[in-house]
Amino acid sequence: MQQIPHYINGTRVSDAERFGPVFNPATGEQEKEVVLASPSRVDEAVAAAEAALPGWRSASLAKRAAVFYKVRQLLTERKSELAAILTSEHGKVLSDAEGEISRGLENIEFATGLGHMLKGERSEQVSTGVDVHSIRQPVGVVACITPFNFPAMVPLWMIGSAIACGNTVLLKPSEKDPSSSVFIAELFSEAGLPDGVLNVVHGDREAVETILDHPGVKAVSFVGSTPIAKTIYSRAAANGKRVQALGGAKNHMVVLPDADLDMAADAAISAAYGSAGERCMAISVIVAVGEIADDLVEAVRSRMTGLTIGPGTDPSSEMGPLITAEHRDRVASYVTNAPAEGATVVVDGTQQQFDSNGFFLGVSLVDHVKPGMKVYDDEIFGPVLSVVRVGSYVDAVRLVNENQYGNGVAIFTRDGGAARQFEVEAEAGMVGVNVPIPVPVGTYSFGGWKDSLFGDTHMYGPDSIRFYTRGKVVTTRWPDPSTSKIDLGFPQVD
């Protein structure tokens, strides 16, 4: 059985006492096993990152940028190879996997501009003979803990800016689909990144807790569910680390009566069922305002029958399996239990049969959903789309803002005034206007509000530069014997 190793100090490391299974979700078969790190293995990786830090921090910005230009070239050339790895372990269709890599590439492209992003400021003569300038310096060893649903994109979100800023990195990917992180780390090495700057350690809770408590780790970036994000944030912060922990989501798509019905229905299908709904930016709730509700539900329902669900390697497949059998069964339970909560199951994907032992589940549509129902309150993270009916725009905004999550939200309308008002009033970190999944391009930053983000900064883009660096202000005066004197008063500008 193929074994997925750690990657520490430029070397594959396979010896371990514990291993975890890695399945092909399309077949349900275990095809690989991943080594799981002990605390001593985490210590080894942190030590490698600490040893590499002085050399990488002192590397010129031009040399750092050259690495990223080469990484961009290699990722572009080998996109199909990496996509095949993603599909084999995650299950998403190949086109979706390639799209994920392309969005990750945006952050590598952003990192090539590190010479501009790391510029400080300078003020001359702020006081007589005194100048002030500011600089940004790396934090140190950074830990990146990434989720299963985007095994290439999210690591690239984190490590791009972290490495560009002069830090060294310990990457702990999901143990469910870990191969892509090793692939990416070796690709960085091929691009000229020095050994020890990027290390990959696989593991479960034991490894994560070791990272959170390790004195050598100065900052932690995390993406995952809200309960775990809260724990990560609290524990790492208590240990004096800088933390950004992105949590769960329940993204709403508000559809006003004047919206283009076909456009809204197409967008709902694409955003709810793409990647089997295993996206933190998936649309999981349609908020149908007023008289458009019946027509919208029917438009969505009619489109669902044409979806092709199958192995991600099949070019005809539009949606693949879920990540594990346990997760599939959990997602299905929300649909099964919805009628008892008072909701109406319009399309029951749990009844669809597949000629495979893979972790497949059909797409579901649940109408007449209300807050307080588990199908509404919980982050399902699967191909289940709920419809909440409200009477007015005001009711829609109230529903969105009262939800505990604030990752992303969208509005579909032809009314520019309503769209602008929604942009102002919606309490979410990312807003789409006739765009169902408003994931920002790499030159902006990604992050939610409320229980979707714990920490002060969003991920990638400009916010990531602030997170992965510390500011320093230098005040300078050169000797002038004619003005030198003893003065115990508080310094004043003059």
Residue pairs with C-beta under 8 A, 6 or more apart in sequence:
1 30
1 31
1 32
1 33
2 31
2 32
2 33
3 14
3 19
3 32
3 33
3 34
3 35
4 22
4 32
4 33
4 34
4 35
4 178
4 179
4 182
4 202
5 12
5 13
5 14
5 35
5 182
6 12
6 13
6 14
6 35
6 37
6 41
6 45
6 199
6 200
6 201
6 202
7 13
7 181
7 182
7 185
7 186
7 198
7 199
7 200
8 41
8 44
8 45
8 48
8 196
8 199
8 200
8 201
9 48
9 51
9 52
9 195
9 196
9 199
10 189
10 194
10 195
10 196
11 195
12 182
13 35
13 41
14 35
15 35
16 35
16 36
16 37
16 38
16 41
17 38
18 35
18 36
18 38
19 33
19 34
19 35
19 36
20 33
20 34
20 36
20 175
20 202
20 204
21 30
21 32
21 33
21 34
22 30
22 31
22 32
22 33
22 34
22 89
22 175
22 176
22 177
22 178
22 179
23 29
23 30
23 31
23 89
23 176
23 324
23 359
24 30
24 31
24 88
24 89
24 91
24 358
25 89
25 90
25 91
25 320
25 321
25 322
25 323
25 324
25 358
25 359
26 91
26 310
26 311
26 312
26 313
26 320
26 321
26 356
26 358
26 359
26 360
27 311
27 356
27 357
27 358
28 325
28 356
28 357
28 358
28 359
29 357
31 88
32 89
32 179
34 175
34 178
34 202
35 202
36 175
36 202
36 203
36 204
36 206
36 207
37 45
37 201
37 202
37 203
37 206
37 207
37 210
38 206
38 207
39 206
39 207
39 210
41 201
41 203
41 207
42 170
42 201
42 203
42 207
42 210
42 211
42 214
43 210
43 214
45 170
45 199
45 201
46 141
46 170
46 214
46 216
46 217
47 216
48 195
48 196
48 199
49 141
49 168
49 169
49 170
49 196
49 197
49 199
49 216
50 140
50 141
50 168
50 216
51 196
52 168
52 194
52 195
52 196
52 197
53 138
53 140
53 141
53 167
53 168
55 194
56 64
56 163
56 166
56 167
56 168
56 194
56 197
57 137
57 138
57 166
57 167
59 166
59 194
61 114
61 115
61 118
62 115
64 114
64 163
64 164
64 166
65 112
65 113
65 114
65 115
65 164
66 192
67 163
67 188
67 191
67 192
67 193
68 108
68 111
68 112
68 114
68 160
68 164
68 191
69 112
70 190
70 191
70 192
71 108
71 187
71 188
71 191
71 193
72 105
72 108
72 109
72 112
73 191
74 187
74 190
74 191
75 82
75 101
75 104
75 105
75 108
75 187
76 105
78 187
79 98
79 101
79 102
80 94
80 98
81 183
82 97
82 101
82 152
82 180
82 183
82 184
83 94
83 97
83 98
83 100
83 101
84 94
84 97
84 313
85 179
85 180
85 183
86 92
86 97
86 100
86 101
86 151
86 152
86 177
86 180
87 93
87 94
87 97
87 312
87 313
87 320
88 179
88 313
89 151
89 176
89 177
89 178
89 179
89 180
90 97
90 148
90 149
90 151
90 176
90 177
90 312
90 320
90 323
91 276
91 312
91 320
91 321
91 322
91 323
91 358
91 359
92 100
92 275
92 276
92 278
92 312
92 320
93 312
93 314
93 317
93 318
93 319
93 320
94 312
94 313
94 315
96 274
96 275
96 312
96 320
97 152
97 312
100 150
100 152
100 153
101 152
101 153
103 153
103 439
103 442
104 152
104 153
104 154
104 155
104 156
104 157
105 156
106 441
106 442
106 443
107 156
107 157
107 160
107 161
107 442
107 460
107 461
108 156
108 160
109 442
110 160
110 161
110 442
110 443
110 460
110 461
111 160
111 161
111 163
111 164
114 164
114 165
117 164
117 462
117 465
118 136
118 165
118 465
118 469
120 133
120 134
120 135
120 136
121 133
121 134
122 131
122 132
122 133
122 134
123 131
123 132
123 133
124 131
125 131
126 132
126 475
126 493
127 492
127 493
127 494
128 483
128 494
129 477
129 478
129 480
129 483
130 475
130 476
130 477
130 493
131 475
131 476
131 477
132 473
132 474
132 475
132 476
133 473
133 474
133 476
134 471
134 472
134 473
134 474
135 471
135 472
135 474
136 165
136 465
136 469
136 470
136 471
136 472
137 166
137 469
137 470
137 472
138 165
138 166
138 167
138 468
138 469
138 470
139 165
139 167
139 218
139 219
139 242
139 468
139 469
139 470
140 167
140 168
140 216
140 218
140 219
141 167
141 168
141 169
141 170
141 216
141 217
141 218
142 158
142 162
142 167
142 168
142 169
142 170
142 217
142 218
142 219
142 220
142 221
142 468
143 169
143 170
143 171
143 172
143 211
143 214
143 217
143 219
143 220
143 221
144 155
144 158
144 159
144 162
144 169
144 170
144 171
144 172
144 220
144 221
144 222
145 172
145 208
145 211
145 220
145 221
145 222
145 223
145 224
145 232
146 154
146 155
146 158
146 171
146 172
146 173
146 174
146 181
146 223
147 154
147 174
147 223
147 224
147 280
148 174
148 176
148 177
148 278
148 323
149 275
149 278
149 279
149 280
149 323
149 381
150 279
151 173
151 174
151 177
151 178
151 179
151 180
151 181
152 180
152 184
154 223
155 171
155 173
155 180
155 181
155 184
156 184
157 446
157 459
157 460
157 464
158 169
158 171
158 221
158 459
158 460
158 464
159 169
159 171
159 184
159 188
159 198
160 460
160 464
161 460
161 464
161 465
161 467
161 468
162 169
162 221
162 464
162 468
163 169
163 188
163 193
163 197
163 198
165 465
165 468
165 469
166 469
167 219
167 468
168 196
168 197
168 198
168 199
169 197
169 198
169 199
170 199
170 201
170 211
170 217
171 181
171 185
171 198
171 199
171 200
171 201
172 200
172 201
172 202
172 203
172 207
172 208
172 211
173 180
173 181
173 200
173 202
175 202
175 203
175 204
176 323
176 324
177 323
178 200
178 202
181 200
182 200
185 198
185 199
185 200
188 197
188 198
189 195
189 198
201 207
208 232
209 235
211 217
211 220
212 220
212 232
212 235
212 236
212 239
212 241
213 235
213 239
215 239
217 241
218 241
218 242
219 241
219 242
219 243
219 467
219 468
220 232
220 236
220 241
220 242
220 243
220 244
220 245
221 243
221 244
221 245
221 459
221 467
222 228
222 229
222 232
222 233
222 243
222 244
222 245
222 246
223 245
223 246
223 280
223 459
224 232
224 245
224 246
224 247
225 247
225 248
225 379
226 247
226 248
226 379
226 404
226 405
226 451
226 452
227 247
228 247
229 245
229 246
229 247
229 248
229 454
230 245
230 247
230 454
232 243
232 245
232 454
233 243
233 245
233 454
233 455
236 243
236 245
237 243
242 467
243 454
243 455
244 447
244 453
244 454
244 455
244 456
244 457
244 458
244 459
244 467
245 453
245 454
245 455
246 280
246 447
246 448
246 452
246 453
246 454
246 459
247 405
247 448
247 451
247 452
247 453
247 454
248 280
248 379
248 381
248 405
248 407
248 451
248 452
249 280
249 281
249 282
249 284
249 379
249 405
249 407
249 408
249 448
249 452
250 284
250 285
250 376
250 377
250 379
250 403
250 404
250 405
250 407
251 271
251 281
251 282
251 283
251 284
251 285
251 405
251 407
251 408
251 409
251 410
251 428
252 283
252 285
252 286
252 287
252 388
252 396
252 399
252 400
252 403
252 409
252 410
253 264
253 267
253 268
253 271
253 283
253 285
253 286
253 287
253 409
253 410
253 411
253 412
253 436
254 287
254 289
254 393
254 396
254 397
254 400
254 409
254 410
254 411
254 412
254 422
255 264
255 286
255 287
255 288
255 289
255 292
255 296
255 411
255 412
255 413
256 289
256 290
256 292
256 393
256 396
256 411
256 412
256 413
256 415
256 418
257 289
257 290
257 291
257 292
258 413
258 414
258 415
259 292
259 412
259 413
259 414
260 412
260 414
261 292
261 295
261 296
261 299
262 299
263 412
263 434
264 296
264 299
264 412
265 296
265 299
265 300
265 303
266 303
267 283
267 410
267 412
267 434
267 435
267 436
268 283
268 286
268 296
268 300
268 385
268 436
269 300
269 303
269 304
269 307
270 436
271 281
271 282
271 283
271 410
271 436
271 437
272 282
272 283
272 284
272 363
272 383
272 384
272 385
273 304
273 307
273 319
273 363
273 383
273 385
274 282
274 319
275 282
275 319
275 320
276 319
276 320
276 321
276 322
276 361
276 382
276 383
277 284
277 331
277 380
277 381
277 382
277 383
277 384
278 322
278 323
278 381
278 382
279 437
280 407
280 452
281 407
281 408
281 430
281 437
281 438
281 439
282 381
282 437
283 385
283 410
283 436
283 437
284 379
284 380
284 384
284 385
284 386
285 369
285 376
285 385
285 386
285 387
285 388
286 296
286 300
286 385
286 386
286 387
286 388
287 388
287 390
287 396
287 399
287 400
288 296
288 297
288 387
288 388
288 389
288 390
289 390
289 391
289 392
289 393
289 395
289 396
290 390
290 391
290 392
293 387
293 389
296 387
297 346
297 365
297 367
297 387
300 365
300 385
300 387
301 346
301 347
301 365
304 347
304 363
304 365
307 318
307 319
307 363
308 316
308 317
308 318
308 319
309 317
309 318
309 319
309 320
309 352
309 354
309 360
309 362
309 363
310 316
310 317
310 320
310 354
310 360
311 317
311 320
311 321
311 356
311 358
312 320
312 321
319 363
319 383
320 360
321 328
321 358
321 359
321 360
321 361
322 328
322 331
322 359
322 360
322 361
322 382
323 359
324 359
325 359
327 359
327 381
327 382
328 359
328 360
328 361
328 382
330 382
331 361
331 380
331 381
331 382
331 383
331 384
332 349
332 350
332 361
332 382
334 374
334 375
334 378
334 380
334 382
334 384
335 345
335 348
335 349
335 350
335 364
335 366
335 375
335 384
336 350
337 374
337 375
338 344
338 345
338 366
338 369
338 373
338 375
339 345
341 373
341 374
341 375
342 368
342 370
342 373
343 366
343 367
343 368
343 369
343 370
343 373
343 375
343 386
344 366
344 367
344 368
345 364
345 365
345 366
345 367
346 365
346 366
346 367
346 387
347 362
347 363
347 364
347 365
348 362
348 364
349 361
349 362
349 363
349 364
349 383
349 384
350 361
350 362
350 364
351 362
352 360
352 361
352 362
354 360
361 382
361 383
362 383
363 383
363 384
363 385
364 383
364 384
364 385
365 385
365 387
366 375
366 384
366 385
366 386
366 387
367 386
367 387
367 389
368 387
368 389
369 375
369 376
369 386
369 387
369 388
370 376
370 388
371 377
371 388
371 399
371 402
371 403
375 384
375 386
376 386
376 388
379 405
388 399
390 396
390 399
393 418
393 422
397 422
397 425
397 426
400 409
400 426
400 427
400 428
401 425
401 426
401 427
403 450
404 450
404 451
405 448
405 450
405 451
405 452
406 427
406 428
406 429
406 448
406 449
406 450
406 451
406 452
406 453
407 428
407 429
407 430
407 448
407 449
407 452
407 453
408 428
408 429
408 430
408 431
408 432
408 437
408 438
408 439
408 448
409 426
409 428
409 430
409 431
409 432
410 431
410 432
410 433
410 434
410 435
410 436
410 437
410 438
411 418
411 419
411 422
411 426
411 431
411 432
411 433
411 434
412 434
413 419
413 422
413 433
413 434
419 433
419 434
422 431
422 433
423 431
423 433
427 449
427 450
428 448
428 449
428 452
429 447
429 448
429 449
429 452
429 453
429 458
430 438
430 439
430 440
430 446
430 447
430 448
431 438
432 438
439 446
440 446
440 461
442 460
442 461
443 461
443 462
444 461
444 462
445 457
445 458
445 459
445 460
445 461
445 462
445 463
445 464
446 458
446 459
446 460
446 461
447 453
447 457
447 458
447 459
447 463
455 467
457 463
457 464
457 466
457 467
458 464
459 467
